[in-house]
Amino acid sequence: MALIEVERKFVPGPETEDRLQELGGTLEHRVTFRDSYYDTPELSLMRADHWLRQRENSGWELKCPGTAGVSGPHTEYRELTDEPTIVAQLYEVLGTEVLGAGGVIAVLGPLGLQEVASFVTSRSAWKVVLSRVDKEEHSLKVDLDTADFGYAVGEIEALVNEEAEVPAALEKINKLSSMLGVLAQEKAPAKLIMYLQRFRPQDYQRLLEVHSSREKPQGTKDARQ
């Protein structure tokens, strides 16, 4: 069963890492990696709020929209990392007849998927436990990212197993956001959205137009990855 990712993006400041340390946060690692995103020329996946990514040395991931039962400056996605599951979901979203078994690479061509964005990110990854009674698995992740095109964004993330756990996870995310000085309704663009806005403005506008009459997907609804 796919995990549900509940996340909130924010604009980090020069004092963010110091504040995380004050709150007892643990710096788990610093890492640099390249992400490449794939879609059809018409952005069929992104327009359906699905986000297909290949991360350097980490494999494939497809983010699918959650139920979004709680409104606010956060997003909720199911994360698929098993390639057969990703392929099955791609067939479903794109409305394409199943062409046979194979990994993601094998279906890119037949499904008309191509690279639409690729950039390098430098990340400091933190873990924060808000209270001593919290179990280890209830800790929050905080990633502070700087993309190679000069954009910096932070993300507070909780992973849960089922929808019933989302409200509690969101409460913790909002609590930590407040502790970090993030304004209640502050919204920050995702890296991918900023990339499209800067380097593929026509694609960016296409996403905005598609979602103008409903709540916008990852990034666009926050003017924001």
C-alpha positions in Angstrom: 0.0 0.0 0.0 1.4 3.4 -1.0 2.3 5.8 1.8 0.5 9.2 1.9 2.7 12.2 1.9 1.4 15.3 3.7 3.6 18.2 3.1 3.9 22.0 3.3 6.3 24.2 1.5 7.7 27.4 2.8 10.4 30.0 2.1 13.4 29.3 4.3 15.6 32.1 5.7 19.2 32.3 6.8 18.2 31.5 10.4 16.1 28.4 9.5 18.8 25.8 10.3 19.7 27.5 13.6 16.0 27.4 14.5 15.8 23.7 13.7 18.7 23.1 16.0 17.1 25.0 18.8 14.0 22.9 18.4 16.1 19.7 18.8 16.2 18.9 15.1 18.8 16.4 13.8 20.7 17.1 10.6 20.6 13.7 8.9 22.6 14.5 5.8 23.5 16.9 3.1 23.2 15.7 -0.4 23.1 16.8 -4.0 21.1 15.1 -6.7 19.4 15.5 -10.1 15.7 15.2 -10.6 14.2 14.6 -14.1 10.5 14.9 -14.7 8.6 13.3 -17.5 5.3 14.0 -19.2 3.6 14.1 -22.5 4.0 17.2 -24.8 0.5 18.2 -23.6 1.4 17.7 -19.9 -1.3 15.1 -19.6 0.1 13.9 -16.3 0.6 17.2 -14.6 -2.8 18.4 -15.8 -4.2 15.4 -13.9 -2.1 16.3 -10.9 0.3 13.4 -11.4 4.1 13.9 -11.2 6.5 11.4 -12.6 10.1 11.8 -11.5 13.4 10.0 -11.8 15.8 10.9 -9.1 19.5 10.2 -9.6 20.5 7.0 -7.9 17.0 6.6 -6.3 14.8 5.3 -9.1 11.3 6.4 -10.2 8.5 8.0 -8.2 5.0 8.9 -9.2 3.0 11.3 -7.0 -0.7 10.8 -7.2 -3.3 13.2 -5.6 -4.7 12.3 -2.2 -8.3 13.0 -1.2 -7.4 16.5 0.1 -10.1 16.3 2.8 -8.5 19.1 4.8 -8.0 22.5 3.1 -5.0 24.7 3.8 -1.5 25.6 2.5 -0.5 22.0 2.3 -0.6 19.1 -0.2 -1.4 15.5 0.1 -0.1 12.8 -2.3 0.3 9.1 -2.5 3.8 8.1 -3.4 4.3 5.2 -5.8 7.8 3.8 -6.1 7.2 0.3 -7.2 7.7 0.3 -11.0 4.9 -2.1 -12.0 2.5 -0.1 -9.9 3.7 3.2 -11.5 3.3 1.7 -15.0 -0.2 0.5 -14.2 -1.1 4.0 -12.9 0.4 5.7 -16.0 -1.8 3.5 -18.2 -4.9 4.4 -16.2 -4.2 8.2 -16.1 -3.3 8.4 -19.8 -6.2 6.2 -20.8 -3.9 4.0 -22.8 -4.4 0.3 -23.5 -1.9 -1.8 -21.6 0.9 -2.5 -24.0 2.6 -5.2 -22.0 4.8 -5.7 -19.0 8.0 -3.7 -18.4 9.6 -1.0 -16.2 9.0 2.7 -16.5 11.9 3.2 -19.1 10.2 0.6 -21.4 6.9 2.5 -21.5 8.2 6.1 -21.9 8.2 5.9 -25.7 5.0 4.0 -26.2 3.2 6.4 -23.8 4.7 9.5 -25.4 6.5 10.5 -22.3 9.5 12.7 -22.5 11.7 14.7 -20.2 10.2 18.1 -19.5 12.4 19.3 -16.7 15.8 18.4 -15.2 17.7 20.2 -12.4 20.2 19.7 -9.6 19.2 20.2 -6.0 21.4 20.7 -2.9 19.5 19.5 0.2 20.0 19.5 3.9 17.7 16.9 5.4 16.5 17.3 9.0 14.4 15.2 11.4 12.3 16.8 14.1 10.4 15.2 17.0 8.0 17.7 18.5 7.5 16.0 21.8 9.3 13.3 23.8 6.2 11.1 23.9 6.1 11.0 20.1 7.2 7.7 18.6 10.2 7.8 16.2 7.9 7.0 13.3 5.9 10.1 14.0 8.8 12.4 13.5 8.7 15.1 10.8 11.1 15.6 8.0 12.3 19.0 7.0 14.1 19.4 3.7 15.9 22.7 2.9 16.6 22.7 -0.9 18.4 25.0 -3.2 18.1 24.3 -7.0 20.8 24.9 -9.4 18.8 27.7 -11.1 18.9 29.7 -7.9 15.6 28.9 -6.2 15.4 27.9 -2.5 12.4 26.2 -0.8 11.8 24.3 2.4 9.4 21.5 3.0 7.9 19.9 6.1 6.7 16.4 5.5 4.9 13.6 7.3 4.3 10.2 5.9 1.3 8.3 7.1 -0.3 4.9 6.2 -4.0 5.9 5.9 -6.3 8.8 5.4 -7.4 8.7 9.1 -3.9 9.8 10.1 -3.8 12.9 7.9 -5.4 15.4 10.3 -3.0 14.6 13.1 0.0 14.8 10.7 -1.2 18.1 9.4 -1.6 19.4 13.0 2.1 18.6 13.7 3.2 20.2 10.4 1.3 23.4 11.2 2.8 23.4 14.7 6.3 23.1 13.5 5.6 25.7 10.7 4.6 28.1 13.4 7.7 27.4 15.5 9.8 28.1 12.4 8.1 31.5 12.0 6.2 30.5 8.9 3.0 32.6 8.5 -0.2 30.6 8.8 -1.2 30.9 5.1 2.3 31.3 3.6 2.6 29.5 0.3 5.8 28.7 -1.6 6.2 27.4 -5.2 7.6 23.9 -5.7 11.0 23.7 -7.5 9.4 22.1 -10.6 6.7 24.8 -10.9 9.4 27.5 -10.6 11.5 25.7 -13.3 8.5 25.7 -15.7 7.7 29.3 -14.9 11.2 30.4 -15.7 12.2 28.1 -18.5 9.0 26.8 -20.0 6.5 29.6 -19.5 4.1 28.3 -22.1 3.8 25.0 -20.2 3.5 26.9 -16.9 0.6 28.9 -18.3 -1.0 25.8 -19.7 -1.1 24.3 -16.2 -2.5 27.5 -14.7 -5.3 27.6 -17.4 -6.2 24.0 -16.9 -6.6 24.3 -13.2 -8.0 27.9 -13.1 -11.5 26.6 -12.4 -10.6 24.2 -9.6 -8.0 23.8 -6.8 -4.7 23.8 -8.5 -2.1 21.0 -8.3 1.1 20.6 -6.5 2.9 24.0 -6.9 0.4 25.8 -9.0 -2.2 26.1 -6.2 0.4 27.8 -4.1 1.8 29.7 -7.0 4.4 27.2 -6.4 7.5 21.0 -5.9 
